[in-house]
Amino acid sequence: MLLNIDNFKLFNDIYGYLVGENLLITLTQNLLHFIPESKGIVAYLKGEGFLIVLPNVSNKELNNMGATIIESARELKIRLPNEYTPMLHLVSAALSGMGNQT
């Protein structure tokens, strides 16, 4: 699967690279929660992209897992500068992939 964070450059431009880095760290931790090492690999590609490798996964499993990952990414709470509480903000994600055809 490929995971892409929508508007990540804009997010970085508005809030700064340290907040953007915090977003990437938080998202990575979230992905590792759903994809333990025993089941697959999560790799940060560059900029706003992640690669998720899940061997021996059917299309149905991939779709279910992808929907769960997207929903959790949309619910991430990122601490923004000058904010007292973490909040949802400007970040969405898109996911694509192909599972086993069997």
Salt bridges, closest charged atoms under 4 A:
ASP13 OD2 - LYS9 NZ 3.01
